[in-house]
Amino acid sequence: MELAKEARRRNLGPFHPSFNVMKIMRNGICKNLPENTHQLMAGRLCISLTRVSDGKNVLASDFNSKEEVVQ
């Protein structure tokens, strides 16, 4: 809902240069996740990453903080 509200506040909607979808999504996620999210998600949430150096696929499932989960 917040994303739609923010888009409607601008003349060009989501095409306005000041519209930052990543910032809005990050703020919403941070607001709704509990502080111990990294503990709750340990071993249950897997993020697939590709290392730039060698192009290898890596799965991340252990996190050190809430901020790390959001990132």
N, CA, C and O atoms as a GROMACS GRO file, in nm:
protein
  284
    1MET      N    1   0.082  -0.119   0.000
    1MET     CA    2   0.000   0.000   0.000
    1MET      C    3   0.086   0.125   0.000
    1MET      O    4   0.059   0.222  -0.072
    2GLU      N    5   0.192   0.123   0.082
    2GLU     CA    6   0.279   0.240   0.091
    2GLU      C    7   0.342   0.273  -0.044
    2GLU      O    8   0.358   0.390  -0.079
    3LEU      N    9   0.377   0.171  -0.117
    3LEU     CA   10   0.438   0.190  -0.249
    3LEU      C   11   0.342   0.262  -0.342
    3LEU      O   12   0.382   0.356  -0.410
    4ALA      N   13   0.218   0.220  -0.344
    4ALA     CA   14   0.117   0.285  -0.429
    4ALA      C   15   0.090   0.428  -0.383
    4ALA      O   16   0.076   0.518  -0.466
    5LYS      N   17   0.084   0.449  -0.252
    5LYS     CA   18   0.061   0.584  -0.200
    5LYS      C   19   0.174   0.678  -0.241
    5LYS      O   20   0.150   0.791  -0.283
    6GLU      N   21   0.297   0.631  -0.227
    6GLU     CA   22   0.412   0.714  -0.264
    6GLU      C   23   0.412   0.746  -0.414
    6GLU      O   24   0.444   0.858  -0.453
    7ALA      N   25   0.375   0.650  -0.495
    7ALA     CA   26   0.370   0.672  -0.640
    7ALA      C   27   0.264   0.775  -0.675
    7ALA      O   28   0.286   0.860  -0.762
    8ARG      N   29   0.150   0.769  -0.610
    8ARG     CA   30   0.040   0.861  -0.639
    8ARG      C   31   0.069   1.004  -0.595
    8ARG      O   32   0.006   1.097  -0.644
    9ARG      N   33   0.162   1.022  -0.504
    9ARG     CA   34   0.196   1.156  -0.455
    9ARG      C   35   0.278   1.237  -0.555
    9ARG      O   36   0.296   1.357  -0.536
   10ARG      N   37   0.327   1.175  -0.659
   10ARG     CA   38   0.413   1.242  -0.755
   10ARG      C   39   0.340   1.262  -0.889
   10ARG      O   40   0.252   1.184  -0.926
   11ASN      N   41   0.380   1.368  -0.959
   11ASN     CA   42   0.317   1.401  -1.088
   11ASN      C   43   0.328   1.286  -1.188
   11ASN      O   44   0.231   1.254  -1.256
   12LEU      N   45   0.444   1.227  -1.198
   12LEU     CA   46   0.468   1.120  -1.294
   12LEU      C   47   0.455   0.981  -1.233
   12LEU      O   48   0.490   0.881  -1.295
   13GLY      N   49   0.406   0.975  -1.111
   13GLY     CA   50   0.392   0.847  -1.042
   13GLY      C   51   0.526   0.780  -1.022
   13GLY      O   52   0.622   0.844  -0.979
   14PRO      N   53   0.536   0.652  -1.054
   14PRO     CA   54   0.662   0.579  -1.033
   14PRO      C   55   0.771   0.621  -1.131
   14PRO      O   56   0.886   0.579  -1.116
   15PHE      N   57   0.738   0.701  -1.231
   15PHE     CA   58   0.838   0.746  -1.328
   15PHE      C   59   0.905   0.876  -1.287
   15PHE      O   60   0.996   0.924  -1.355
   16HIS      N   61   0.861   0.935  -1.176
   16HIS     CA   62   0.923   1.058  -1.127
   16HIS      C   63   1.065   1.028  -1.078
   16HIS      O   64   1.087   0.924  -1.016
   17PRO      N   65   1.160   1.116  -1.107
   17PRO     CA   66   1.300   1.089  -1.068
   17PRO      C   67   1.322   1.069  -0.917
   17PRO      O   68   1.417   1.002  -0.878
   18SER      N   69   1.236   1.125  -0.834
   18SER     CA   70   1.255   1.112  -0.689
   18SER      C   71   1.191   0.984  -0.633
   18SER      O   72   1.207   0.955  -0.515
   19PHE      N   73   1.122   0.908  -0.716
   19PHE     CA   74   1.058   0.785  -0.670
   19PHE      C   75   1.164   0.675  -0.660
   19PHE      O   76   1.227   0.641  -0.760
   20ASN      N   77   1.182   0.622  -0.540
   20ASN     CA   78   1.285   0.522  -0.515
   20ASN      C   79   1.220   0.396  -0.458
   20ASN      O   80   1.199   0.386  -0.337
   21VAL      N   81   1.188   0.302  -0.545
   21VAL     CA   82   1.116   0.181  -0.503
   21VAL      C   83   1.196   0.100  -0.401
   21VAL      O   84   1.138   0.042  -0.309
   22MET      N   85   1.326   0.094  -0.417
   22MET     CA   86   1.409   0.017  -0.324
   22MET      C   87   1.404   0.076  -0.182
   22MET      O   88   1.398   0.002  -0.084
   23LYS      N   89   1.408   0.207  -0.172
   23LYS     CA   90   1.403   0.272  -0.041
   23LYS      C   91   1.269   0.247   0.027
   23LYS      O   92   1.264   0.220   0.147
   24ILE      N   93   1.161   0.255  -0.049
   24ILE     CA   94   1.028   0.232   0.007
   24ILE      C   95   1.014   0.087   0.053
   24ILE      O   96   0.961   0.061   0.161
   25MET      N   97   1.060  -0.006  -0.028
   25MET     CA   98   1.053  -0.148   0.008
   25MET      C   99   1.138  -0.177   0.132
   25MET      O  100   1.094  -0.248   0.222
   26ARG      N  101   1.260  -0.122   0.135
   26ARG     CA  102   1.350  -0.144   0.249
   26ARG      C  103   1.287  -0.092   0.378
   26ARG      O  104   1.291  -0.159   0.481
   27ASN      N  105   1.229   0.028   0.372
   27ASN     CA  106   1.166   0.086   0.491
   27ASN      C  107   1.050   0.001   0.540
   27ASN      O  108   1.034  -0.020   0.660
   28GLY      N  109   0.970  -0.050   0.447
   28GLY     CA  110   0.858  -0.136   0.484
   28GLY      C  111   0.903  -0.266   0.546
   28GLY      O  112   0.845  -0.313   0.645
   29ILE      N  113   1.006  -0.326   0.488
   29ILE     CA  114   1.058  -0.452   0.542
   29ILE      C  115   1.117  -0.431   0.681
   29ILE      O  116   1.091  -0.509   0.772
   30CYS      N  117   1.196  -0.325   0.696
   30CYS     CA  118   1.257  -0.297   0.827
   30CYS      C  119   1.152  -0.271   0.934
   30CYS      O  120   1.168  -0.310   1.050
   31LYS      N  121   1.045  -0.203   0.895
   31LYS     CA  122   0.940  -0.169   0.990
   31LYS      C  123   0.864  -0.294   1.037
   31LYS      O  124   0.821  -0.300   1.152
   32ASN      N  125   0.848  -0.392   0.950
   32ASN     CA  126   0.764  -0.508   0.981
   32ASN      C  127   0.838  -0.630   1.035
   32ASN      O  128   0.775  -0.717   1.095
   33LEU      N  129   0.967  -0.639   1.015
   33LEU     CA  130   1.042  -0.754   1.066
   33LEU      C  131   1.083  -0.732   1.210
   33LEU      O  132   1.121  -0.621   1.247
   34PRO      N  133   1.076  -0.836   1.294
   34PRO     CA  134   1.120  -0.821   1.433
   34PRO      C  135   1.273  -0.808   1.440
   34PRO      O  136   1.344  -0.843   1.345
   35GLU      N  137   1.322  -0.759   1.552
   35GLU     CA  138   1.466  -0.737   1.570
   35GLU      C  139   1.546  -0.868   1.564
   35GLU      O  140   1.663  -0.866   1.526
   36ASN      N  141   1.485  -0.978   1.602
   36ASN     CA  142   1.558  -1.106   1.602
   36ASN      C  143   1.532  -1.186   1.474
   36ASN      O  144   1.540  -1.308   1.475
   37THR      N  145   1.502  -1.118   1.367
   37THR     CA  146   1.474  -1.182   1.239
   37THR      C  147   1.588  -1.274   1.196
   37THR      O  148   1.563  -1.384   1.146
   38HIS      N  149   1.711  -1.230   1.216
   38HIS     CA  150   1.826  -1.312   1.174
   38HIS      C  151   1.829  -1.446   1.247
   38HIS      O  152   1.875  -1.546   1.191
   39GLN      N  153   1.780  -1.450   1.370
   39GLN     CA  154   1.775  -1.576   1.444
   39GLN      C  155   1.658  -1.661   1.397
   39GLN      O  156   1.671  -1.783   1.385
   40LEU      N  157   1.545  -1.599   1.372
   40LEU     CA  158   1.426  -1.672   1.326
   40LEU      C  159   1.446  -1.732   1.188
   40LEU      O  160   1.392  -1.838   1.158
   41MET      N  161   1.522  -1.663   1.102
   41MET     CA  162   1.541  -1.707   0.964
   41MET      C  163   1.658  -1.804   0.946
   41MET      O  164   1.671  -1.865   0.840
   42ALA      N  165   1.741  -1.818   1.046
   42ALA     CA  166   1.860  -1.904   1.034
   42ALA      C  167   1.823  -2.045   0.993
   42ALA      O  168   1.747  -2.112   1.062
   43GLY      N  169   1.876  -2.090   0.881
   43GLY     CA  170   1.851  -2.223   0.830
   43GLY      C  171   1.718  -2.240   0.761
   43GLY      O  172   1.691  -2.346   0.704
   44ARG      N  173   1.632  -2.138   0.763
   44ARG     CA  174   1.499  -2.147   0.702
   44ARG      C  175   1.487  -2.065   0.574
   44ARG      O  176   1.408  -2.096   0.486
   45LEU      N  177   1.566  -1.960   0.566
   45LEU     CA  178   1.564  -1.873   0.448
   45LEU      C  179   1.696  -1.887   0.376
   45LEU      O  180   1.802  -1.865   0.435
   46CYS      N  181   1.692  -1.923   0.250
   46CYS     CA  182   1.814  -1.936   0.169
   46CYS      C  183   1.810  -1.833   0.057
   46CYS      O  184   1.712  -1.824  -0.017
   47ILE      N  185   1.915  -1.757   0.046
   47ILE     CA  186   1.928  -1.658  -0.060
   47ILE      C  187   2.035  -1.707  -0.156
   47ILE      O  188   2.146  -1.740  -0.115
   48SER      N  189   2.001  -1.712  -0.283
   48SER     CA  190   2.096  -1.755  -0.385
   48SER      C  191   2.173  -1.634  -0.436
   48SER      O  192   2.113  -1.538  -0.484
   49LEU      N  193   2.304  -1.641  -0.426
   49LEU     CA  194   2.392  -1.531  -0.469
   49LEU      C  195   2.490  -1.584  -0.573
   49LEU      O  196   2.524  -1.702  -0.574
   50THR      N  197   2.534  -1.496  -0.660
   50THR     CA  198   2.637  -1.531  -0.757
   50THR      C  199   2.760  -1.446  -0.728
   50THR      O  200   2.754  -1.324  -0.732
   51ARG      N  201   2.871  -1.513  -0.699
   51ARG     CA  202   2.997  -1.441  -0.675
   51ARG      C  203   3.048  -1.385  -0.806
   51ARG      O  204   3.053  -1.456  -0.907
   52VAL      N  205   3.086  -1.259  -0.805
   52VAL     CA  206   3.134  -1.193  -0.926
   52VAL      C  207   3.272  -1.246  -0.965
   52VAL      O  208   3.301  -1.261  -1.084
   53SER      N  209   3.355  -1.274  -0.868
   53SER     CA  210   3.494  -1.315  -0.896
   53SER      C  211   3.504  -1.442  -0.978
   53SER      O  212   3.586  -1.450  -1.070
   54ASP      N  213   3.421  -1.543  -0.946
   54ASP     CA  214   3.432  -1.670  -1.019
   54ASP      C  215   3.299  -1.717  -1.080
   54ASP      O  216   3.295  -1.823  -1.142
   55GLY      N  217   3.192  -1.640  -1.062
   55GLY     CA  218   3.062  -1.676  -1.120
   55GLY      C  219   2.994  -1.794  -1.052
   55GLY      O  220   2.898  -1.849  -1.105
   56LYS      N  221   3.044  -1.833  -0.935
   56LYS     CA  222   2.991  -1.949  -0.864
   56LYS      C  223   2.866  -1.912  -0.784
   56LYS      O  224   2.856  -1.802  -0.728
   57ASN      N  225   2.770  -2.005  -0.780
   57ASN     CA  226   2.648  -1.987  -0.703
   57ASN      C  227   2.675  -2.020  -0.556
   57ASN      O  228   2.736  -2.123  -0.526
   58VAL      N  229   2.630  -1.933  -0.465
   58VAL     CA  230   2.648  -1.952  -0.322
   58VAL      C  231   2.511  -1.936  -0.254
   58VAL      O  232   2.437  -1.844  -0.288
   59LEU      N  233   2.478  -2.022  -0.160
   59LEU     CA  234   2.355  -2.010  -0.084
   59LEU      C  235   2.386  -1.954   0.054
   59LEU      O  236   2.470  -2.009   0.126
   60ALA      N  237   2.320  -1.846   0.090
   60ALA     CA  238   2.336  -1.786   0.222
   60ALA      C  239   2.213  -1.818   0.305
   60ALA      O  240   2.100  -1.789   0.264
   61SER      N  241   2.234  -1.878   0.422
   61SER     CA  242   2.121  -1.910   0.510
   61SER      C  243   2.146  -1.873   0.655
   61SER      O  244   2.057  -1.887   0.739
   62ASP      N  245   2.265  -1.825   0.686
   62ASP     CA  246   2.298  -1.779   0.822
   62ASP      C  247   2.328  -1.630   0.815
   62ASP      O  248   2.407  -1.584   0.733
   63PHE      N  249   2.263  -1.554   0.904
   63PHE     CA  250   2.274  -1.409   0.903
   63PHE      C  251   2.316  -1.359   1.040
   63PHE      O  252   2.282  -1.419   1.142
   64ASN      N  253   2.390  -1.250   1.043
   64ASN     CA  254   2.442  -1.196   1.169
   64ASN      C  255   2.356  -1.089   1.230
   64ASN      O  256   2.368  -1.060   1.350
   65SER      N  257   2.268  -1.028   1.151
   65SER     CA  258   2.184  -0.920   1.203
   65SER      C  259   2.060  -0.903   1.116
   65SER      O  260   2.052  -0.957   1.006
   66LYS      N  261   1.965  -0.826   1.166
   66LYS     CA  262   1.844  -0.796   1.091
   66LYS      C  263   1.880  -0.721   0.962
   66LYS      O  264   1.822  -0.747   0.856
   67GLU      N  265   1.973  -0.630   0.972
   67GLU     CA  266   2.017  -0.552   0.856
   67GLU      C  267   2.073  -0.643   0.746
   67GLU      O  268   2.050  -0.619   0.627
   68GLU      N  269   2.143  -0.745   0.785
   68GLU     CA  270   2.199  -0.839   0.688
   68GLU      C  271   2.089  -0.917   0.616
   68GLU      O  272   2.101  -0.946   0.497
   69VAL      N  273   1.982  -0.951   0.687
   69VAL     CA  274   1.867  -1.018   0.624
   69VAL      C  275   1.801  -0.924   0.524
   69VAL      O  276   1.766  -0.966   0.414
   70VAL      N  277   1.784  -0.800   0.561
   70VAL     CA  278   1.721  -0.702   0.472
   70VAL      C  279   1.806  -0.679   0.347
   70VAL      O  280   1.753  -0.670   0.236
   71GLN      N  281   1.937  -0.671   0.365
   71GLN     CA  282   2.024  -0.651   0.249
   71GLN      C  283   2.016  -0.770   0.156
   71GLN      O  284   2.082  -0.772   0.053
   0.00000   0.00000   0.00000
